[in-house]
């Protein structure tokens, strides 16, 4: 039990050694294999870097480079190669424009296959209207003008023509006219003679 008496002193020495070990071990762990001495200690490392090289090719949107890696985890990049940029193919119309609505077109990068889309404006070409036959919208009378209408068969567009009142010299009595009698109303056909 005499040892126990000295044990208090011994306990202090053991406790001091534990604290010292707790301080030295992290310092040794922190010392990396970067070939330099740890700034907090003067303990040199004996590791010699042995790098492998991996060439990372440039893409359309990111630079390429050479990556050097050591088995200890140390790495660095050099020999940067500028990104390529996209190499788009020709535009292809995906939705045809009309005279009233926009369309769309797209093109694809031949390298990374990303697609770019743009709006195709409303068609600016002149449309040649094809009209159906004239229809009487309002018959002219002796005192009032009449109205003819015809519609474009391709678009929502119509054309009108005003017929003068019947009391003018622009009309001739047609062949289909029938004079009125006491029992039957007459039917008069008027032919518009102006162009």
NULUM-18287 format. One record per residue (C-alpha): residue number from 0; residue in three letters; x, y, z. Coordinates in Angstrom, 3 decimals, padded with zeros to 6 digits, always signed. Layout:
BEGIN
+------+-------+----------+----------+----------+
! dogu ! lumti !       c1 !       c2 !       c3 !
+------+-------+----------+----------+----------+
!  NUM !   ALA !        X !        Y !        Z !
...
+------+-------+----------+----------+----------+
This chain:
BEGIN
+------+-------+----------+----------+----------+
! dogu ! lumti !       c1 !       c2 !       c3 !
+------+-------+----------+----------+----------+
!    0 !   UNK ! +000.000 ! +000.000 ! +000.000 !
!    1 !   UNK ! +002.991 ! +002.206 ! +000.095 !
!    2 !   UNK ! +002.637 ! +002.283 ! -003.651 !
!    3 !   UNK ! -000.792 ! +003.816 ! -003.209 !
!    4 !   UNK ! +000.646 ! +006.668 ! -001.212 !
!    5 !   UNK ! +002.954 ! +007.404 ! -004.029 !
!    6 !   UNK ! -000.068 ! +006.778 ! -006.252 !
!    7 !   UNK ! -001.369 ! +010.312 ! -005.871 !
!    8 !   UNK ! +001.866 ! +011.563 ! -007.298 !
!    9 !   UNK ! +001.731 ! +008.786 ! -009.851 !
!   10 !   UNK ! -001.859 ! +009.716 ! -010.754 !
!   11 !   UNK ! -000.719 ! +013.270 ! -011.477 !
!   12 !   UNK ! +002.080 ! +012.010 ! -013.749 !
!   13 !   UNK ! -000.321 ! +009.679 ! -015.591 !
!   14 !   UNK ! -002.866 ! +012.480 ! -015.973 !
!   15 !   UNK ! -000.147 ! +014.776 ! -017.341 !
!   16 !   UNK ! +000.904 ! +012.088 ! -019.829 !
!   17 !   UNK ! -002.692 ! +011.661 ! -020.964 !
!   18 !   UNK ! -003.026 ! +015.398 ! -021.567 !
!   19 !   UNK ! +000.286 ! +015.453 ! -023.387 !
!   20 !   UNK ! -000.789 ! +012.510 ! -025.545 !
!   21 !   UNK ! -004.084 ! +014.233 ! -026.335 !
!   22 !   UNK ! -002.159 ! +017.267 ! -027.561 !
!   23 !   UNK ! +000.523 ! +015.458 ! -029.571 !
!   24 !   UNK ! -001.686 ! +012.898 ! -031.361 !
!   25 !   UNK ! -003.923 ! +015.502 ! -033.078 !
!   26 !   UNK ! -000.831 ! +017.441 ! -034.150 !
!   27 !   UNK ! +000.587 ! +014.313 ! -035.737 !
!   28 !   UNK ! -002.752 ! +013.568 ! -037.424 !
!   29 !   UNK ! -003.001 ! +017.092 ! -038.755 !
!   30 !   UNK ! +000.416 ! +016.821 ! -040.388 !
!   31 !   UNK ! -000.563 ! +015.905 ! -043.947 !
!   32 !   UNK ! +001.564 ! +014.424 ! -046.662 !
!   33 !   UNK ! +001.884 ! +017.674 ! -048.507 !
!   34 !   UNK ! +005.655 ! +017.557 ! -048.263 !
!   35 !   UNK ! +005.803 ! +020.471 ! -045.838 !
!   36 !   UNK ! +006.241 ! +020.542 ! -042.169 !
!   37 !   UNK ! +003.153 ! +021.207 ! -040.114 !
!   38 !   UNK ! +003.338 ! +024.872 ! -039.035 !
!   39 !   UNK ! +002.357 ! +023.967 ! -035.461 !
!   40 !   UNK ! +005.185 ! +021.445 ! -035.094 !
!   41 !   UNK ! +008.641 ! +020.924 ! -036.459 !
!   42 !   UNK ! +007.955 ! +017.298 ! -037.333 !
!   43 !   UNK ! +008.790 ! +016.738 ! -041.043 !
!   44 !   UNK ! +006.803 ! +014.170 ! -042.978 !
!   45 !   UNK ! +008.589 ! +011.533 ! -044.960 !
!   46 !   UNK ! +005.875 ! +011.104 ! -047.637 !
!   47 !   UNK ! +006.850 ! +011.725 ! -051.248 !
!   48 !   UNK ! +003.949 ! +012.565 ! -053.537 !
!   49 !   UNK ! +003.255 ! +010.273 ! -056.404 !
!   50 !   UNK ! +000.594 ! +011.813 ! -058.633 !
!   51 !   UNK ! -001.599 ! +010.170 ! -061.217 !
!   52 !   UNK ! -002.962 ! +012.318 ! -064.029 !
!   53 !   UNK ! -006.518 ! +012.355 ! -065.277 !
!   54 !   UNK ! -007.395 ! +014.525 ! -068.281 !
!   55 !   UNK ! -010.885 ! +016.010 ! -067.929 !
!   56 !   UNK ! -012.069 ! +016.967 ! -071.414 !
!   57 !   UNK ! -013.810 ! +020.318 ! -071.926 !
!   58 !   UNK ! -017.563 ! +020.265 ! -072.528 !
!   59 !   UNK ! -019.832 ! +022.751 ! -074.227 !
!   60 !   UNK ! -020.293 ! +024.687 ! -070.976 !
!   61 !   UNK ! -017.257 ! +023.856 ! -068.760 !
!   62 !   UNK ! -013.481 ! +024.142 ! -069.139 !
!   63 !   UNK ! -011.327 ! +021.004 ! -069.337 !
!   64 !   UNK ! -008.154 ! +020.468 ! -067.280 !
!   65 !   UNK ! -005.614 ! +017.919 ! -066.078 !
!   66 !   UNK ! -006.276 ! +016.666 ! -062.536 !
!   67 !   UNK ! -003.251 ! +015.420 ! -060.591 !
!   68 !   UNK ! -004.043 ! +013.167 ! -057.560 !
!   69 !   UNK ! -001.814 ! +011.664 ! -054.891 !
!   70 !   UNK ! -002.812 ! +008.600 ! -052.875 !
!   71 !   UNK ! -002.648 ! +010.777 ! -049.739 !
!   72 !   UNK ! -005.565 ! +012.878 ! -050.996 !
!   73 !   UNK ! -003.598 ! +015.867 ! -052.210 !
!   74 !   UNK ! -004.612 ! +017.086 ! -055.682 !
!   75 !   UNK ! -004.278 ! +020.030 ! -058.020 !
!   76 !   UNK ! -005.455 ! +021.081 ! -061.495 !
!   77 !   UNK ! -003.493 ! +022.544 ! -064.393 !
!   78 !   UNK ! -003.423 ! +022.697 ! -068.211 !
!   79 !   UNK ! -006.839 ! +024.332 ! -068.496 !
!   80 !   UNK ! -008.565 ! +024.005 ! -071.888 !
!   81 !   UNK ! -011.374 ! +026.478 ! -072.688 !
!   82 !   UNK ! -014.948 ! +025.206 ! -072.909 !
!   83 !   UNK ! -016.035 ! +024.281 ! -076.422 !
!   84 !   UNK ! -019.315 ! +026.169 ! -076.696 !
!   85 !   UNK ! -022.346 ! +024.599 ! -078.345 !
!   86 !   UNK ! -022.202 ! +023.332 ! -081.925 !
!   87 !   UNK ! -025.807 ! +023.673 ! -083.026 !
!   88 !   UNK ! -027.241 ! +022.035 ! -086.111 !
!   89 !   UNK ! -029.723 ! +023.679 ! -088.468 !
!   90 !   UNK ! -033.018 ! +025.116 ! -087.247 !
!   91 !   UNK ! -036.057 ! +022.863 ! -087.718 !
!   92 !   UNK ! -039.577 ! +024.288 ! -087.620 !
!   93 !   UNK ! -041.633 ! +022.343 ! -085.060 !
!   94 !   UNK ! -044.842 ! +024.422 ! -085.313 !
!   95 !   UNK ! -045.596 ! +026.260 ! -088.578 !
!   96 !   UNK ! -046.671 ! +029.900 ! -088.175 !
!   97 !   UNK ! -049.892 ! +031.124 ! -089.731 !
!   98 !   UNK ! -051.064 ! +034.571 ! -090.766 !
!   99 !   UNK ! -052.484 ! +034.992 ! -087.242 !
!  100 !   UNK ! -050.372 ! +032.809 ! -084.892 !
!  101 !   UNK ! -046.668 ! +032.398 ! -084.173 !
!  102 !   UNK ! -044.882 ! +029.088 ! -084.649 !
!  103 !   UNK ! -041.710 ! +027.648 ! -083.120 !
!  104 !   UNK ! -038.404 ! +026.191 ! -084.225 !
!  105 !   UNK ! -035.587 ! +024.322 ! -082.483 !
!  106 !   UNK ! -032.031 ! +023.245 ! -083.029 !
!  107 !   UNK ! -029.867 ! +020.708 ! -081.214 !
!  108 !   UNK ! -026.218 ! +020.817 ! -080.153 !
!  109 !   UNK ! -024.350 ! +018.073 ! -082.003 !
!  110 !   UNK ! -022.056 ! +017.549 ! -078.984 !
!  111 !   UNK ! -024.228 ! +017.549 ! -075.833 !
!  112 !   UNK ! -027.703 ! +017.330 ! -077.446 !
!  113 !   UNK ! -029.115 ! +020.305 ! -075.557 !
!  114 !   UNK ! -031.977 ! +021.937 ! -077.513 !
!  115 !   UNK ! -032.603 ! +025.616 ! -078.145 !
!  116 !   UNK ! -036.093 ! +026.850 ! -079.055 !
!  117 !   UNK ! -037.188 ! +030.126 ! -080.678 !
!  118 !   UNK ! -040.505 ! +031.670 ! -081.677 !
!  119 !   UNK ! -041.220 ! +031.931 ! -085.408 !
!  120 !   UNK ! -043.109 ! +035.178 ! -086.091 !
!  121 !   UNK ! -046.530 ! +035.358 ! -087.686 !
!  122 !   UNK ! -046.267 ! +034.758 ! -091.432 !
!  123 !   UNK ! -045.835 ! +038.075 ! -093.233 !
!  124 !   UNK ! -046.571 ! +036.843 ! -096.741 !
!  125 !   UNK ! -049.584 ! +038.185 ! -098.536 !
!  126 !   UNK ! -052.443 ! +035.772 ! -098.739 !
!  127 !   UNK ! -054.253 ! +035.673 ! -102.062 !
!  128 !   UNK ! -057.900 ! +035.489 ! -101.161 !
!  129 !   UNK ! -060.131 ! +032.992 ! -102.888 !
!  130 !   UNK ! -063.722 ! +034.119 ! -102.494 !
!  131 !   UNK ! -066.945 ! +032.210 ! -102.816 !
!  132 !   UNK ! -069.837 ! +033.620 ! -104.933 !
!  133 !   UNK ! -071.475 ! +036.939 ! -104.192 !
!  134 !   UNK ! -074.528 ! +036.652 ! -101.953 !
!  135 !   UNK ! -077.235 ! +039.285 ! -101.612 !
!  136 !   UNK ! -077.134 ! +040.544 ! -098.047 !
!  137 !   UNK ! -079.665 ! +043.294 ! -098.708 !
!  138 !   UNK ! -081.783 ! +043.844 ! -101.818 !
!  139 !   UNK ! -081.821 ! +047.357 ! -103.230 !
!  140 !   UNK ! -085.159 ! +049.175 ! -103.474 !
!  141 !   UNK ! -086.299 ! +052.230 ! -105.415 !
!  142 !   UNK ! -085.103 ! +054.389 ! -102.507 !
!  143 !   UNK ! -082.366 ! +052.377 ! -100.712 !
!  144 !   UNK ! -079.073 ! +050.784 ! -101.665 !
!  145 !   UNK ! -078.522 ! +047.043 ! -101.480 !
!  146 !   UNK ! -075.482 ! +045.038 ! -100.388 !
!  147 !   UNK ! -073.579 ! +042.049 ! -101.811 !
!  148 !   UNK ! -071.159 ! +039.988 ! -099.692 !
!  149 !   UNK ! -068.615 ! +037.264 ! -100.465 !
!  150 !   UNK ! -066.283 ! +035.406 ! -098.089 !
!  151 !   UNK ! -062.714 ! +034.173 ! -098.451 !
!  152 !   UNK ! -062.742 ! +030.376 ! -098.296 !
!  153 !   UNK ! -059.348 ! +030.212 ! -096.463 !
!  154 !   UNK ! -059.630 ! +032.972 ! -093.854 !
!  155 !   UNK ! -062.210 ! +034.849 ! -091.879 !
!  156 !   UNK ! -062.315 ! +037.745 ! -094.344 !
!  157 !   UNK ! -065.169 ! +039.095 ! -096.404 !
!  158 !   UNK ! -065.666 ! +041.639 ! -099.123 !
!  159 !   UNK ! -068.760 ! +043.798 ! -099.682 !
!  160 !   UNK ! -070.170 ! +045.657 ! -102.647 !
!  161 !   UNK ! -072.863 ! +048.331 ! -102.426 !
!  162 !   UNK ! -075.649 ! +048.098 ! -105.008 !
!  163 !   UNK ! -077.185 ! +051.454 ! -105.931 !
!  164 !   UNK ! -080.911 ! +052.083 ! -105.469 !
!  165 !   UNK ! -083.062 ! +050.775 ! -108.314 !
!  166 !   UNK ! -084.138 ! +054.196 ! -109.528 !
!  167 !   UNK ! -080.794 ! +054.832 ! -111.174 !
!  168 !   UNK ! -079.657 ! +054.128 ! -114.704 !
!  169 !   UNK ! -077.217 ! +051.454 ! -113.506 !
!  170 !   UNK ! -079.743 ! +048.630 ! -114.052 !
!  171 !   UNK ! -081.556 ! +047.028 ! -116.978 !
!  172 !   UNK ! -084.671 ! +044.916 ! -116.700 !
!  173 !   UNK ! -083.684 ! +041.233 ! -116.880 !
!  174 !   UNK ! -085.100 ! +038.495 ! -119.127 !
!  175 !   UNK ! -086.723 ! +036.711 ! -116.185 !
!  176 !   UNK ! -088.990 ! +039.639 ! -115.316 !
!  177 !   UNK ! -092.745 ! +038.969 ! -115.105 !
!  178 !   UNK ! -095.237 ! +041.832 ! -115.106 !
!  179 !   UNK ! -097.872 ! +042.009 ! -112.393 !
!  180 !   UNK ! -101.458 ! +041.044 ! -113.107 !
!  181 !   UNK ! -104.614 ! +041.389 ! -111.035 !
!  182 !   UNK ! -104.061 ! +037.979 ! -109.443 !
!  183 !   UNK ! -100.254 ! +037.544 ! -109.472 !
!  184 !   UNK ! -097.541 ! +039.837 ! -108.182 !
!  185 !   UNK ! -094.853 ! +040.597 ! -110.698 !
!  186 !   UNK ! -091.242 ! +039.557 ! -110.335 !
!  187 !   UNK ! -088.678 ! +041.862 ! -111.701 !
!  188 !   UNK ! -085.120 ! +040.903 ! -112.356 !
!  189 !   UNK ! -082.680 ! +043.771 ! -112.418 !
!  190 !   UNK ! -079.247 ! +043.373 ! -113.940 !
!  191 !   UNK ! -076.548 ! +045.693 ! -112.647 !
!  192 !   UNK ! -074.742 ! +046.995 ! -115.714 !
!  193 !   UNK ! -071.748 ! +048.783 ! -114.171 !
!  194 !   UNK ! -068.457 ! +046.928 ! -113.579 !
+------+-------+----------+----------+----------+
